[in-house]
Amino acid sequence: MTGDRKQDDLPLSPEEEAEAAQHAQRQAAEGDASMKMFAGVRAQAAGPVTPVRLAPDDRFAFRCHRGVACWNACCHGADVTLTPHDILRLSRRLGIRPAELLERHTVPAVHEPSDMPVAKLKMAGEDGKGACGFMVAEGCSVYSDRPLTCRYYPLGLVSHKLKDSPAKEDFHFLVKEAHCQGHAETATQSVAEFRSEQAVAEYEEVNRGWVDILMKLASWKTLGGPMGKTPSIQARQMFFMVSTDVDRFRRFVFETRFLATYDIDRAAMAQIKVDDEALLRLGFDWLKNVLFNEPTVALKRDVLQGAVARARAGAGGV
């Protein structure tokens, strides 16, 4: 488009029409998007979801304790995708670093809505239907640092973004598996009370950027990925690195040209050297920039000027 052309003066060129159509498709895909983030512990469970949206003040009956007949049953064959914050908490609990946690306690998997690589908690048995490695006779041996999926149970969580809405909304639903006797208990609580008791807010706050990325990738999947393209193998590897191994990502930040490319202030650099959660947030912002071209991490001025100059040269400009 020439610089003196005014909007609506001339019809769009075929290239501009195609670009406008793709932009409209992307906007439509991002609107009215829903993704089930946490939906119980067994992917193979048949029809356990109660199809009712639960608001924070809605109440439900449930209590899990050693006296229930199904004690520890939900810790067998569980389908638990580990969030980035899950990995940090479990690593600290066990006194190991994330890479060792991944090797000892997880299996590689794919988050189906987004097609991105994730780590799932390893279950015993060749068929993966045995006990969780953290289960003991008394219950969960890492209970205070248990994963977010375990904390939510028996609730499920859906993240939902309405068209033209700047923010996503979450709602919960009840998961009733046939074996679970906790639903027969008389104790009731509201969704908000249960969330507070299970201390999910910290996990959600740290994982927010990660969930945003998965939601956008899932909503754009129908278009073949961001900008109409499937994320490259390298992009998938970068996502997995940031999501699962902060030590490796920290080396990437400080031992490559990352800091020569992106404008990270000194205070932030000092923090991410020692603060894993801060490093995760930087990683999510960087991924949004790489995957979606969002202005979440700024290029340094000389790098930006060089990129503009190369773009102009490639377009025949001056």
Protein Blocks (a to p, Z undefined) as FASTA:
>chain_A
ZZklcehkaccdfklmmmmmmmmmmmmmmgopacdfbgcjbfklghkaccbdcdfklccd
ddddfkbmkgoklmgoiacdddfklmmmmmmmnopafklmmmmmpccdddfknopacddd
ddehjklpaccfkbcfklpfklmmgcfklmmpccdcdddddehiabdcddddddddfklm
klmpmbdcdfklmmmmnopmmmmmmmmmmmmmmmmmmmmmmnopahhiacdfklmmmmmm
mmmmmmlmmmmmmmmmklmmpccdfklmmmmmmmmklmmmmmmmmmmmmmnopafbccdf
klmmmmmmmmmmmnopZZ
